[in-house]
Amino acid sequence: MKRFVAAILFAGTLAIISSTSAQAPAQKDDQALLALVKEVQAQQLEIAANQVKIETKLADVAEAIRIARIYAGRGR
C-alpha cells in the first residue's frame, strides 16, 4: 500500500514539475504582474491612511457625544 501511494505521489510530482516548466511565464507577464502588485500595495497604503482618518473622526465624534452627555446631565 505504501509503495502504491509513493508511486502516485512521485508521478504527481513529476507531472506538476513538467507542466510548470513547460508553461513558464513570459517576461511581459512578469512585468504586468509586478505592475498589478505595485498597484495593490498603493491601494493598501491608501486604505490604511483612510482607516486612520476614520478612526480619528470617530474618536472626535465619541468625545463630542461624551461632552454633550455631561452638559445634558448638568441641565436637569
N, C-alpha and C positions, 0 to 999 in steps of 0.2 A: 504494500500500500504506500509506504514511504517513497519507494522508487517511482511509482506512478505519479505521485504528487510532485516529486522533484523533477521528473521529466516534463510534466506540464508547465511547471514554473520556469524551467530552463527554456522551453520552446516559446513561452510567452515573452520572456525577457529578450530572446533573440528577435522575435517579431517586432517588439517595441523599438529595440535599438536600430534594426534595419529600416523601419518606417520613419523614424525621426531623422536618421542620417540622410535618407532619400529626399526628405521634404525640408531641407534646410532653408530658412527664410532668406530672402534676398536682402541686399543692403538697403534697398528702398523701403522694404517693410520694417527694417530696424529703425530707420530714421523716422518713419511715420509713428511707430510705437513710442519712440523717445519723445516725439513732439506731443503725443497724447498724454504720456506720463507727466511731462512738464506742465501741461495744461491742467491736469487733475491736481497736481501739487499746488499750483497757483490758486485753484478753486478752494482747496482745503485751507490754505492760509487766509483767504477771504472769508470763508465760513467761520474760522476761528476768531478773526477780528470782529465779525458781526456778532458772534456769540458773546464776546466781551462787552460790546456795546449794549446788547440786550440785557445782560446781567447788571450792568451799571444803571441802566434806566429802570429796571425792575427794583433795584435797591433804592433808587431815588423815590419811586412811587410808594414803596413799602414804608419809607421814612416819612413821607408826606401823610400817609394814612395813619401812621402811629401818632404823629403830631396832631392831626385832626381829631383823633380819638381822645387825646389828652385834653384838648381845648373843649371838646364836646362834653367830656366828663366834668369839667370845671363849671360849665354853664348851667348845670342842673341845680 
